[in-house]
Amino acid sequence: MQPRHAHVLQSEQADPLDSRQFLIAVKRIADSLSYGTDSSRFLGQGLEYVQSRPYQAGDPVKSIDWRVTARMSKVYVKEYEVPKCIPVWLVVDTSASMTISSIPLSKYALAVQTAGGIALACMDRVSPVGVLGAGEKNILVKPSLSRDTVLQWMHDLRHHRMDEQTQLGTRLKALEASLTHSSLVIVLSDFHDPSALASLKLLAANHDCIALQYRDPAENHTLGAGFFHGTEAETGSSFIAHSGKRHSDPSALAATLKQASIDHLMIQTDQPLIQRLRYFLQARGVLTGKG
């Protein structure tokens, strides 16, 4: 929970970068992600899983289905259909907790830049990209290869309200019900919605999922001394808390996501992003056992 002071919040704010600076930041991320990723599945180009069959001499070790192998006590490998472009969905959390920040660059502003960079990198590989908002604002753009469409929703997302309640769990559940083909779903959020994890695990049962968790530096420390009265940023409910208590430990979420085979990366808004994100996405494209 984060305290909110209504008298200092405006109904809508814009990204601190101007349009030119924003596009430069997005393009830097896109160029970095596109570099050396010809065989990386995270960009959407991959193989559609069909079935697992017993291992035969000459089958590549990387195609072994370790889960089936462990269950059957006999080596099995995965079989795939012909290469195809996998639709990519970017689920961007637009709720209040993402917009409140202790430094100039908020979780929300960085998430929008990240989403834009990933989108452009995907389109370089001819992978259709869609975006879904996870706040109260109705944002839904189906996967497309139109660069103009991507640029439009990127700029639209730069303007945001600071009083939206989170709808992440609900949006993920609705997305899961609507998908008819295997997709790559990348969630960009601080995961303050307690219902989000269950919905994401349900989605990951049939689709490839990545969780990019954003964290403000103030969330890594205690808040000071004594008791305080505050208002929860997303629900508007009042609470009294002791400021000696730390914000929730993200390690529990990371462990749960790992158990569900959901790749997770913690992104601190006050630390360099591009290199860590590139290594993370490239590594998962090579090392993940998902089909």
SEFI-719426 format. One record per residue (C-alpha): residue in three letters; residue number from 0; x, y, z. Coordinates in steps of 0.2 Angstrom, whole numbers, plus 5000, padded with zeros to 4 digits. Layout:
<nodes>
- rest; nr; east; north; up
- ala; NUM; X; Y; Z
...
</nodes>
This chain:
<nodes>
- rest; nr; east; north; up
- met; 0; 5000; 5000; 5000
- gln; 1; 5005; 5018; 4996
- pro; 2; 4998; 5033; 5005
- arg; 3; 4990; 5046; 4993
- his; 4; 4987; 5064; 4997
- ala; 5; 4973; 5070; 4986
- his; 6; 4978; 5089; 4987
- val; 7; 4995; 5085; 4978
- leu; 8; 4988; 5074; 4964
- gln; 9; 4981; 5080; 4948
- ser; 10; 4968; 5070; 4938
- glu; 11; 4979; 5067; 4923
- gln; 12; 4998; 5069; 4921
- ala; 13; 5010; 5066; 4906
- asp; 14; 5026; 5058; 4904
- pro; 15; 5040; 5070; 4909
- leu; 16; 5049; 5067; 4893
- asp; 17; 5043; 5077; 4877
- ser; 18; 5038; 5067; 4862
- arg; 19; 5055; 5067; 4854
- gln; 20; 5064; 5061; 4870
- phe; 21; 5051; 5048; 4873
- leu; 22; 5053; 5040; 4855
- ile; 23; 5072; 5041; 4857
- ala; 24; 5071; 5031; 4874
- val; 25; 5059; 5018; 4866
- lys; 26; 5070; 5016; 4851
- arg; 27; 5085; 5013; 4862
- ile; 28; 5076; 4999; 4870
- ala; 29; 5070; 4992; 4854
- asp; 30; 5087; 4992; 4846
- ser; 31; 5095; 4984; 4861
- leu; 32; 5082; 4970; 4861
- ser; 33; 5083; 4967; 4842
- tyr; 34; 5102; 4965; 4843
- gly; 35; 5108; 4947; 4842
- thr; 36; 5091; 4939; 4844
- asp; 37; 5088; 4930; 4828
- ser; 38; 5084; 4914; 4837
- ser; 39; 5075; 4921; 4852
- arg; 40; 5057; 4916; 4855
- phe; 41; 5053; 4931; 4865
- leu; 42; 5051; 4941; 4849
- gly; 43; 5036; 4930; 4844
- gln; 44; 5044; 4919; 4831
- gly; 45; 5043; 4901; 4837
- leu; 46; 5036; 4884; 4835
- glu; 47; 5019; 4878; 4840
- tyr; 48; 5019; 4863; 4852
- val; 49; 5010; 4848; 4845
- gln; 50; 5014; 4833; 4857
- ser; 51; 5028; 4823; 4866
- arg; 52; 5035; 4807; 4859
- pro; 53; 5048; 4794; 4865
- tyr; 54; 5066; 4800; 4861
- gln; 55; 5074; 4793; 4846
- ala; 56; 5093; 4792; 4842
- gly; 57; 5098; 4809; 4834
- asp; 58; 5085; 4820; 4843
- pro; 59; 5092; 4836; 4850
- val; 60; 5094; 4836; 4868
- lys; 61; 5086; 4853; 4869
- ser; 62; 5070; 4846; 4863
- ile; 63; 5068; 4834; 4878
- asp; 64; 5052; 4836; 4887
- trp; 65; 5058; 4835; 4905
- arg; 66; 5041; 4835; 4913
- val; 67; 5035; 4821; 4903
- thr; 68; 5051; 4812; 4905
- ala; 69; 5051; 4813; 4924
- arg; 70; 5033; 4807; 4925
- met; 71; 5035; 4792; 4913
- ser; 72; 5053; 4787; 4918
- lys; 73; 5058; 4787; 4900
- val; 74; 5065; 4801; 4889
- tyr; 75; 5052; 4810; 4879
- val; 76; 5055; 4825; 4866
- lys; 77; 5043; 4838; 4861
- glu; 78; 5037; 4839; 4843
- tyr; 79; 5032; 4856; 4835
- glu; 80; 5022; 4862; 4820
- val; 81; 5031; 4873; 4806
- pro; 82; 5038; 4890; 4812
- lys; 83; 5025; 4903; 4814
- cys; 84; 5024; 4921; 4821
- ile; 85; 5016; 4921; 4838
- pro; 86; 5005; 4936; 4843
- val; 87; 5012; 4946; 4857
- trp; 88; 5001; 4954; 4870
- leu; 89; 5008; 4968; 4881
- val; 90; 4997; 4970; 4897
- val; 91; 5001; 4987; 4904
- asp; 92; 4996; 4991; 4922
- thr; 93; 4989; 5009; 4921
- ser; 94; 4983; 5009; 4940
- ala; 95; 4987; 5022; 4953
- ser; 96; 5001; 5013; 4962
- met; 97; 5011; 5013; 4945
- thr; 98; 5010; 5032; 4943
- ile; 99; 5015; 5037; 4961
- ser; 100; 5034; 5039; 4962
- ser; 101; 5048; 5045; 4974
- ile; 102; 5059; 5049; 4959
- pro; 103; 5056; 5058; 4942
- leu; 104; 5054; 5042; 4933
- ser; 105; 5039; 5033; 4939
- lys; 106; 5035; 5014; 4937
- tyr; 107; 5022; 5018; 4924
- ala; 108; 5033; 5029; 4913
- leu; 109; 5046; 5016; 4913
- ala; 110; 5033; 5002; 4909
- val; 111; 5026; 5012; 4894
- gln; 112; 5044; 5015; 4887
- thr; 113; 5048; 4996; 4890
- ala; 114; 5031; 4991; 4881
- gly; 115; 5035; 5003; 4866
- gly; 116; 5053; 4996; 4864
- ile; 117; 5047; 4978; 4865
- ala; 118; 5033; 4981; 4853
- leu; 119; 5045; 4989; 4840
- ala; 120; 5057; 4974; 4842
- cys; 121; 5043; 4962; 4839
- met; 122; 5037; 4971; 4823
- asp; 123; 5055; 4970; 4817
- arg; 124; 5053; 4952; 4817
- val; 125; 5036; 4953; 4809
- ser; 126; 5026; 4948; 4825
- pro; 127; 5009; 4956; 4828
- val; 128; 5008; 4966; 4844
- gly; 129; 4993; 4971; 4854
- val; 130; 4991; 4980; 4870
- leu; 131; 4979; 4979; 4885
- gly; 132; 4977; 4991; 4899
- ala; 133; 4975; 4984; 4916
- gly; 134; 4967; 4999; 4925
- glu; 135; 4950; 5007; 4924
- lys; 136; 4953; 5015; 4907
- asn; 137; 4947; 5004; 4893
- ile; 138; 4963; 5001; 4882
- leu; 139; 4962; 4987; 4870
- val; 140; 4971; 4986; 4854
- lys; 141; 4972; 4969; 4845
- pro; 142; 4988; 4962; 4838
- ser; 143; 4993; 4971; 4823
- leu; 144; 5008; 4974; 4811
- ser; 145; 5004; 4992; 4809
- arg; 146; 5018; 5003; 4815
- asp; 147; 5006; 5018; 4815
- thr; 148; 4995; 5009; 4827
- val; 149; 5009; 5005; 4839
- leu; 150; 5015; 5023; 4839
- gln; 151; 4997; 5029; 4842
- trp; 152; 4994; 5018; 4858
- met; 153; 5012; 5022; 4864
- his; 154; 5008; 5040; 4864
- asp; 155; 4991; 5038; 4871
- leu; 156; 4998; 5028; 4886
- arg; 157; 5010; 5043; 4890
- his; 158; 4995; 5053; 4897
- his; 159; 4988; 5044; 4912
- arg; 160; 4976; 5047; 4927
- met; 161; 4983; 5045; 4945
- asp; 162; 4967; 5038; 4953
- glu; 163; 4964; 5022; 4943
- gln; 164; 4960; 5006; 4953
- thr; 165; 4969; 4991; 4947
- gln; 166; 4960; 4978; 4936
- leu; 167; 4975; 4967; 4932
- gly; 168; 4967; 4951; 4938
- thr; 169; 4951; 4954; 4929
- arg; 170; 4959; 4959; 4913
- leu; 171; 4970; 4944; 4913
- lys; 172; 4956; 4933; 4915
- ala; 173; 4946; 4941; 4901
- leu; 174; 4961; 4940; 4890
- glu; 175; 4963; 4921; 4893
- ala; 176; 4945; 4918; 4889
- ser; 177; 4947; 4927; 4872
- leu; 178; 4963; 4920; 4866
- thr; 179; 4960; 4906; 4852
- his; 180; 4979; 4903; 4847
- ser; 181; 4995; 4901; 4857
- ser; 182; 5001; 4919; 4862
- leu; 183; 5015; 4927; 4871
- val; 184; 5009; 4938; 4885
- ile; 185; 5020; 4950; 4893
- val; 186; 5013; 4959; 4909
- leu; 187; 5021; 4975; 4915
- ser; 188; 5015; 4979; 4932
- asp; 189; 5020; 4981; 4950
- phe; 190; 5008; 4967; 4954
- his; 191; 4998; 4976; 4968
- asp; 192; 4982; 4967; 4963
- pro; 193; 4980; 4952; 4974
- ser; 194; 4970; 4943; 4961
- ala; 195; 4982; 4945; 4947
- leu; 196; 4993; 4930; 4952
- ala; 197; 4979; 4917; 4950
- ser; 198; 4974; 4924; 4934
- leu; 199; 4991; 4925; 4927
- lys; 200; 4994; 4906; 4932
- leu; 201; 4978; 4902; 4923
- leu; 202; 4984; 4911; 4907
- ala; 203; 5001; 4903; 4908
- ala; 204; 4993; 4885; 4907
- asn; 205; 4990; 4888; 4889
- his; 206; 5001; 4903; 4884
- asp; 207; 5019; 4909; 4886
- cys; 208; 5019; 4922; 4900
- ile; 209; 5032; 4934; 4906
- ala; 210; 5030; 4945; 4921
- leu; 211; 5040; 4962; 4922
- gln; 212; 5038; 4968; 4939
- tyr; 213; 5042; 4987; 4942
- arg; 214; 5047; 4993; 4959
- asp; 215; 5050; 5011; 4965
- pro; 216; 5066; 5014; 4977
- ala; 217; 5054; 5019; 4991
- glu; 218; 5047; 5002; 4991
- asn; 219; 5063; 4994; 4996
- his; 220; 5065; 5003; 5013
- thr; 221; 5055; 5007; 5028
- leu; 222; 5045; 5023; 5028
- gly; 223; 5051; 5031; 5044
- ala; 224; 5045; 5031; 5062
- gly; 225; 5028; 5030; 5070
- phe; 226; 5010; 5028; 5065
- phe; 227; 5002; 5037; 5050
- his; 228; 4985; 5038; 5042
- gly; 229; 4984; 5036; 5023
- thr; 230; 4973; 5031; 5009
- glu; 231; 4976; 5017; 4998
- ala; 232; 4981; 5023; 4980
- glu; 233; 4970; 5012; 4970
- thr; 234; 4955; 5007; 4981
- gly; 235; 4953; 5024; 4990
- ser; 236; 4950; 5015; 5007
- ser; 237; 4958; 5023; 5023
- phe; 238; 4970; 5014; 5034
- ile; 239; 4982; 5017; 5049
- ala; 240; 4999; 5009; 5048
- his; 241; 5016; 5009; 5057
- ser; 242; 5029; 5016; 5046
- gly; 243; 5043; 5004; 5053
- lys; 244; 5035; 4990; 5042
- arg; 245; 5044; 4987; 5026
- his; 246; 5034; 4986; 5009
- ser; 247; 5030; 4968; 5004
- asp; 248; 5045; 4957; 4999
- pro; 249; 5045; 4953; 4981
- ser; 250; 5054; 4937; 4983
- ala; 251; 5038; 4928; 4988
- leu; 252; 5030; 4933; 4971
- ala; 253; 5045; 4928; 4962
- ala; 254; 5045; 4911; 4970
- thr; 255; 5027; 4908; 4966
- leu; 256; 5029; 4913; 4948
- lys; 257; 5044; 4902; 4946
- gln; 258; 5034; 4887; 4952
- ala; 259; 5021; 4891; 4939
- ser; 260; 5034; 4892; 4925
- ile; 261; 5032; 4910; 4923
- asp; 262; 5048; 4920; 4919
- his; 263; 5050; 4935; 4930
- leu; 264; 5061; 4950; 4930
- met; 265; 5061; 4963; 4944
- ile; 266; 5064; 4981; 4937
- gln; 267; 5070; 4994; 4949
- thr; 268; 5066; 5012; 4942
- asp; 269; 5082; 5019; 4948
- gln; 270; 5093; 5006; 4940
- pro; 271; 5099; 5004; 4922
- leu; 272; 5086; 4994; 4912
- ile; 273; 5091; 4990; 4895
- gln; 274; 5105; 4978; 4897
- arg; 275; 5096; 4968; 4911
- leu; 276; 5081; 4967; 4900
- arg; 277; 5090; 4961; 4885
- tyr; 278; 5100; 4948; 4894
- phe; 279; 5084; 4942; 4902
- leu; 280; 5074; 4940; 4886
- gln; 281; 5088; 4932; 4876
- ala; 282; 5092; 4920; 4890
- arg; 283; 5074; 4914; 4891
- gly; 284; 5073; 4912; 4873
- val; 285; 5087; 4899; 4873
- leu; 286; 5085; 4891; 4891
- thr; 287; 5066; 4890; 4893
- gly; 288; 5058; 4873; 4891
- lys; 289; 5041; 4879; 4885
- gly; 290; 5035; 4875; 4868
</nodes>
